[in-house]
Structures are given as structure tokens and as C-alpha cells.
Amino acid sequence: MEDVDVEVENIPYSIKAGNIAFLGPEKQIVFGNADGHQILVIAFSSSFYERSSKDSLFLNSQLFFNYEADLFIAPFLNIEHMRVIFMERMEAFQQKDENLYVSAAHNAIERLILDAFLYIPNEEIKKDIKFDYLHYVNRFKILLQRDYKTAKKVSHYASELNITSRRLTEMTEYVLGKTAKGIIIEKIITEFKRALVFTNFTISEISYDLGFNDEGNFSNFVKKHTGKNPSEMK
């Protein structure tokens, strides 16, 4: 491994050899020059990684939403072993079977996250309005991952967070630029599209799994928010 300088949101950082850096979504990053070829960049989306409430906790942790800096840097343990996993085993899995590749990649990324969790400081984080908003929005996203099949009203999540629906929407608009209702709708549509790709379920089965008792209501919901009927997206 080697040192590398980067700029995140126009702020310079130096990542020393033997470290790993975590960067959350929607951040502009510019890499400086590197002398060799010993820098590995691993990019993935929440739709790829987020399969469970545990995954949601990881994705909304200080690793990716660090309130003191845009970049979280931690020692990178077992460098050579992880290099083999990401450079050699991933390629082998990809050539053998796409489903195996996806599972192996998910597990490898989780290992990196777990190792880095050891270096999250335990001291209390300074409380400010931005942190409060991020804190609630992150908790909202975790609750949404847990309850999206059974609860589709903003009031449910606001009640779980002990705040008003209006307050939750104010926070999501501040942090994500979207209403809380819009985020719930986006989650359901995303899960519908994912089910189309990764399962053999019928439209009726998917609608029931997503908590809709009537396929007609589900079709109207999808049509309203995507402009297409579910059958047109299959």
C-alpha cells in the first residue's frame, strides 16, 4: 500500500499507507497522484449492500456519516489477505456464478466494515442541529428498512422517533432534500424493482410481500409514482 492525497468536498486529506478510508454517499472526491498501483477503491450502493436491519445500521454509522469530517480513516488490517479476497477471489466468483459473486462481495465488504468499527471513538459526539437531524434521519432509514412492508405512513415512523410527522419531514428535507413520504415511496419502488430482478415472484406475489392486500391498488401505486404499470417493468 502507499500514501495518497485526496480532496473531499474541496477539503484535503492524506491517507497514509496501511489505512482504509470510508466515504459516505453524495460526496465529491478527487484523488491526487499516486506513484504505484497499490491503491484499491471499493464503491458500492446501498441498494446492493442493504439486505437487513443490521446492514442498515452499518450503512448509517459513523463510518459513512462521520460528523467531524467527511472521511473516516482507520488502520487496514490483514492487507495481503484482503487483497487476495478482493483482487483474486472476486474475479473467480464473478466468472463462476453471478449470485456467488454478489454474496461474496457483500461478505467481504462487511468484514471491512466490522474491522473499522473497532476504531470508532466512544466519546460523546458534539451535539449540533446538523447532527440531530442526521441522527433522526439515520434512525428513520433504519426503521424504514425494518417496517416498510407493514407501515407506509410517515406518522408511524414519527411516532417511533417520538417526534411529529412535520418535524420528521423537515429533517429529511434538510438532510436528503426529500420529504419523509417521498423516501417511503422510493423505498417501496426500489424493493419492487429489486424483486423483479432477483426473484421469480409474480406481480401479485410481490405486491402481497410488500404489504399490499390488493394487486389493483399496488398497480395504481406503481403507475402513479413511476409512470408505468408493473407489468411494463417486468
Contacts in CASP RR format, 6 or more apart in sequence:
PFRMAT RR
TARGET T0000
AUTHOR 0000-0000-0000
METHOD contacts of the structure
MODEL  1
MEDVDVEVENIPYSIKAGNIAFLGPEKQIVFGNADGHQILVIAFSSSFYE
RSSKDSLFLNSQLFFNYEADLFIAPFLNIEHMRVIFMERMEAFQQKDENL
YVSAAHNAIERLILDAFLYIPNEEIKKDIKFDYLHYVNRFKILLQRDYKT
AKKVSHYASELNITSRRLTEMTEYVLGKTAKGIIIEKIITEFKRALVFTN
FTISEISYDLGFNDEGNFSNFVKKHTGKNPSEMK
1 17 0 8 1.000
1 18 0 8 1.000
1 19 0 8 1.000
1 38 0 8 1.000
1 39 0 8 1.000
1 76 0 8 1.000
1 79 0 8 1.000
2 17 0 8 1.000
2 34 0 8 1.000
2 35 0 8 1.000
2 36 0 8 1.000
2 38 0 8 1.000
2 39 0 8 1.000
3 14 0 8 1.000
3 15 0 8 1.000
3 16 0 8 1.000
3 17 0 8 1.000
4 14 0 8 1.000
4 15 0 8 1.000
4 31 0 8 1.000
4 32 0 8 1.000
4 34 0 8 1.000
4 39 0 8 1.000
5 12 0 8 1.000
5 13 0 8 1.000
5 14 0 8 1.000
5 15 0 8 1.000
5 31 0 8 1.000
5 32 0 8 1.000
6 12 0 8 1.000
6 13 0 8 1.000
6 15 0 8 1.000
6 21 0 8 1.000
6 29 0 8 1.000
6 30 0 8 1.000
6 31 0 8 1.000
6 32 0 8 1.000
6 71 0 8 1.000
7 13 0 8 1.000
7 29 0 8 1.000
7 30 0 8 1.000
7 32 0 8 1.000
8 23 0 8 1.000
8 27 0 8 1.000
8 28 0 8 1.000
8 29 0 8 1.000
8 70 0 8 1.000
8 71 0 8 1.000
9 27 0 8 1.000
9 28 0 8 1.000
9 70 0 8 1.000
10 28 0 8 1.000
11 69 0 8 1.000
11 70 0 8 1.000
13 21 0 8 1.000
13 69 0 8 1.000
13 71 0 8 1.000
13 73 0 8 1.000
15 21 0 8 1.000
15 71 0 8 1.000
15 73 0 8 1.000
17 38 0 8 1.000
18 75 0 8 1.000
18 76 0 8 1.000
18 79 0 8 1.000
19 73 0 8 1.000
19 74 0 8 1.000
19 75 0 8 1.000
19 76 0 8 1.000
20 73 0 8 1.000
20 74 0 8 1.000
20 75 0 8 1.000
20 76 0 8 1.000
20 112 0 8 1.000
20 116 0 8 1.000
21 71 0 8 1.000
21 72 0 8 1.000
21 73 0 8 1.000
21 74 0 8 1.000
22 63 0 8 1.000
22 64 0 8 1.000
22 66 0 8 1.000
22 71 0 8 1.000
22 72 0 8 1.000
22 73 0 8 1.000
22 74 0 8 1.000
22 113 0 8 1.000
22 116 0 8 1.000
23 29 0 8 1.000
23 64 0 8 1.000
23 70 0 8 1.000
23 71 0 8 1.000
23 72 0 8 1.000
24 64 0 8 1.000
24 65 0 8 1.000
24 70 0 8 1.000
25 46 0 8 1.000
25 64 0 8 1.000
27 70 0 8 1.000
31 39 0 8 1.000
40 83 0 8 1.000
40 86 0 8 1.000
40 87 0 8 1.000
42 86 0 8 1.000
42 109 0 8 1.000
42 112 0 8 1.000
44 105 0 8 1.000
44 109 0 8 1.000
46 59 0 8 1.000
47 190 0 8 1.000
47 194 0 8 1.000
48 102 0 8 1.000
48 105 0 8 1.000
48 106 0 8 1.000
49 55 0 8 1.000
49 58 0 8 1.000
49 59 0 8 1.000
49 106 0 8 1.000
49 109 0 8 1.000
50 56 0 8 1.000
50 59 0 8 1.000
50 145 0 8 1.000
51 106 0 8 1.000
52 145 0 8 1.000
53 142 0 8 1.000
53 145 0 8 1.000
53 146 0 8 1.000
55 110 0 8 1.000
55 145 0 8 1.000
56 141 0 8 1.000
56 142 0 8 1.000
56 145 0 8 1.000
56 146 0 8 1.000
57 142 0 8 1.000
58 110 0 8 1.000
58 113 0 8 1.000
60 138 0 8 1.000
60 139 0 8 1.000
60 141 0 8 1.000
60 142 0 8 1.000
61 113 0 8 1.000
61 117 0 8 1.000
61 120 0 8 1.000
62 72 0 8 1.000
62 120 0 8 1.000
62 125 0 8 1.000
63 72 0 8 1.000
63 113 0 8 1.000
63 116 0 8 1.000
63 117 0 8 1.000
63 120 0 8 1.000
64 72 0 8 1.000
65 134 0 8 1.000
65 138 0 8 1.000
66 72 0 8 1.000
67 125 0 8 1.000
67 126 0 8 1.000
67 130 0 8 1.000
67 131 0 8 1.000
67 134 0 8 1.000
68 125 0 8 1.000
68 126 0 8 1.000
72 116 0 8 1.000
72 120 0 8 1.000
74 115 0 8 1.000
74 116 0 8 1.000
74 118 0 8 1.000
74 119 0 8 1.000
75 119 0 8 1.000
76 82 0 8 1.000
76 115 0 8 1.000
77 115 0 8 1.000
78 115 0 8 1.000
82 108 0 8 1.000
82 111 0 8 1.000
82 112 0 8 1.000
85 108 0 8 1.000
86 108 0 8 1.000
89 104 0 8 1.000
89 108 0 8 1.000
90 101 0 8 1.000
90 104 0 8 1.000
90 105 0 8 1.000
90 108 0 8 1.000
93 100 0 8 1.000
93 101 0 8 1.000
93 104 0 8 1.000
93 105 0 8 1.000
94 101 0 8 1.000
125 131 0 8 1.000
133 171 0 8 1.000
133 174 0 8 1.000
133 175 0 8 1.000
134 175 0 8 1.000
136 161 0 8 1.000
136 163 0 8 1.000
136 168 0 8 1.000
136 171 0 8 1.000
137 171 0 8 1.000
137 172 0 8 1.000
137 175 0 8 1.000
137 176 0 8 1.000
139 161 0 8 1.000
140 157 0 8 1.000
140 161 0 8 1.000
140 168 0 8 1.000
140 171 0 8 1.000
140 172 0 8 1.000
140 180 0 8 1.000
140 183 0 8 1.000
141 183 0 8 1.000
143 157 0 8 1.000
143 160 0 8 1.000
143 161 0 8 1.000
144 157 0 8 1.000
144 183 0 8 1.000
144 184 0 8 1.000
144 187 0 8 1.000
145 187 0 8 1.000
147 156 0 8 1.000
147 157 0 8 1.000
148 184 0 8 1.000
148 187 0 8 1.000
148 188 0 8 1.000
148 191 0 8 1.000
148 210 0 8 1.000
149 209 0 8 1.000
149 210 0 8 1.000
149 211 0 8 1.000
150 211 0 8 1.000
151 157 0 8 1.000
152 184 0 8 1.000
152 188 0 8 1.000
153 184 0 8 1.000
154 165 0 8 1.000
154 168 0 8 1.000
154 169 0 8 1.000
154 180 0 8 1.000
154 181 0 8 1.000
154 184 0 8 1.000
155 165 0 8 1.000
157 168 0 8 1.000
157 180 0 8 1.000
157 184 0 8 1.000
158 164 0 8 1.000
158 165 0 8 1.000
158 167 0 8 1.000
158 168 0 8 1.000
158 180 0 8 1.000
161 168 0 8 1.000
165 180 0 8 1.000
168 180 0 8 1.000
169 179 0 8 1.000
169 180 0 8 1.000
169 181 0 8 1.000
172 178 0 8 1.000
172 179 0 8 1.000
172 180 0 8 1.000
172 183 0 8 1.000
173 179 0 8 1.000
176 183 0 8 1.000
178 186 0 8 1.000
185 225 0 8 1.000
188 210 0 8 1.000
188 221 0 8 1.000
189 222 0 8 1.000
189 225 0 8 1.000
189 226 0 8 1.000
191 210 0 8 1.000
192 206 0 8 1.000
192 210 0 8 1.000
192 222 0 8 1.000
192 230 0 8 1.000
192 233 0 8 1.000
193 233 0 8 1.000
195 201 0 8 1.000
195 206 0 8 1.000
195 209 0 8 1.000
195 210 0 8 1.000
196 206 0 8 1.000
196 233 0 8 1.000
196 234 0 8 1.000
199 206 0 8 1.000
201 209 0 8 1.000
203 215 0 8 1.000
203 218 0 8 1.000
203 219 0 8 1.000
203 230 0 8 1.000
203 231 0 8 1.000
203 234 0 8 1.000
204 215 0 8 1.000
206 218 0 8 1.000
206 230 0 8 1.000
207 214 0 8 1.000
207 215 0 8 1.000
207 216 0 8 1.000
207 218 0 8 1.000
207 219 0 8 1.000
207 230 0 8 1.000
208 215 0 8 1.000
210 218 0 8 1.000
212 218 0 8 1.000
212 221 0 8 1.000
218 230 0 8 1.000
219 229 0 8 1.000
219 230 0 8 1.000
222 228 0 8 1.000
222 229 0 8 1.000
222 230 0 8 1.000
222 233 0 8 1.000
223 229 0 8 1.000
223 230 0 8 1.000
226 233 0 8 1.000
END
